[in-house]
Amino acid sequence: MRVQFRVLAVSALLVFAGSALAAGQAKKELTPQQQRMSTCNTQATGKKGDERKAFMSSCLKGEQPAAPAKMTQQDKMKACNADPKAKTLKGDERKAFMSSCLKG
């Protein structure tokens, strides 16, 4: 009976010592690189694939994010056609509107 009690007591002591050691390690502060990784990871939310890789690479290097790419002609056409004003115009008025919209 005494042997079982000692084994149980030693086992309990080891469990408490292990959990105390784990708690001490959990409070360890992040290194600057780990903090940067955490910040960049938060900022990369919503990005996927190659876009995320490129963003993370530049962010971790401390570079400023690249300016967004210019709109393609196709993107401009979509944007101008989506304008409610374009939907109400017809003929020459529509041509003039689309021309000015696509230029600027």
Secondary structure, DSSP 8 states (H G I E B T S, - for coil): -HHHHHHHHHHHHHHHHHHHHHHHHHT----HHHHHHHHHHHHTTT--HHHHHHHHHHHHHT----------HHHHHHHHHHSHHHHH--HHHHHHHHHHHHH-
